[in-house]
Amino acid sequence: MRLEVDITGKTFTSAAGETHEVLAPLRFALCPGEVGVLIGPSGCGKSTMLRIILGLDSDFRGRIARPPQARIGMVFQEPRLLPWRSVEQNVRLAAPEVTEAKLSELFRILELEAHRSHFPGELSLGLARRVGLARAFAVEPDLLVLDEPLASLDDALAGRLRDEIATLVASRPVMTLLVTHSLDDAIRLGDRLFFLSPRPARIVQEIPIAIPRAMRSEADLGRIRAELAALPLESK
């Protein structure tokens, strides 16, 4: 039971009739409990790849294999909450079968308990991002996709939210695919890092991190960061 990505190519045709290659051949797989991180320059094709993996774009060459009936949790760059629904209602709409105990635990971890009845317009960006995470985890996903979940947040808030993501990911054996521009987020949350080239995107290097996420000290992180900085990666 794993996610297998084998894309041999993806093109699109512009309004002027020109054909553009978005994705070059690339292949990787994720197992339950594993966090893979996609790191690449803006415009390289990461969002296109996510749409293909999620089954939202079938116009590509290759093959995507997900576990049968896999539950998918998605956290977008923008929270995409229904403004006329409360925090709790937004989460329950995505996961109508979530138990009160499960919901309360999610809200406790994400510091949302006091905001259950608030509406999206009353929330800061950081709180809205937390609601997006709660919604994704409430479905108890087999595959979790995080598209730049910490973008546009200040360092302190991003650090707290990153710790909360780590806690949630460690709570069940979910396959997690994280897209980020932040090397710090990648080495703190990831098990394998996939560095992508400029468009058309291809994997230029796959870097495994052997130390379990929960056991990485600041010294370990500093050493990993220095090792990655020394690599001749096209996407850095």
Phi, psi and omega in degrees: 000103180203168174268128178238121180247121178221085181260123179264347176169155176211126178233161169219158181250128182284171178299335179276001179087008180273141179265131181237134177273123182263315182235130171274173178304131176209149185212134172199168179219153177230140178254161177304137180086358184257141177249115175258141183238126175262122181236123180195165182292158177302138177081008184279344179119012182298314181294322176298317179298318179297318179299321178294314181298323181281354180084015181270350180221112181258001182270074179209168177257129180132205188209136173239127179241118175246157175303143179304136179055031180297132174277132184245130173249131184235130174244113184276167175299320173259142186300330177054051177268149176284118187292339181266007178243147178288172177305308182297319180295321178300319180288316182292332176297321179283329184226073185297341182263004181296137180279159178298322180297316180294317181296317180297321179294318177298315180295328178292312181299320185267007177057046181246000186304321183282356186244013183308315187266002179283157178257156185308324180295345180265000187256148169286168178299320180298317179293319178298322177297322178297321178296320177300320176294316179300318179298317181293318182282337181295334179280359183051065189289150168273329178233123179246126179243123182243111183258098179049056186291345184248009181296145175068015176257149177291163188302318183294314180292319178299321179296318179295316181293325176298319177296322179292321176298317180300318179297316181292317180297325180285349186279344178204156185281070181265143171280124185238132176239115182250131172254128181206157170261352187266117177295326180296315176300319183298314185281341177275329186254337191268153170260326176223134181252129179248108179271129185253149176278167168301164183300136001284132187293135169217159179279115181269338176198139174246122184242112174277147174247111188287329183287126178306146185306316185289347184254004183280116177277170176298326177294319177299314182297320178296319180293316179298318180299317180293320179296319179292323180296335181275350182280145179276069184269130182294333187268359183285000000 
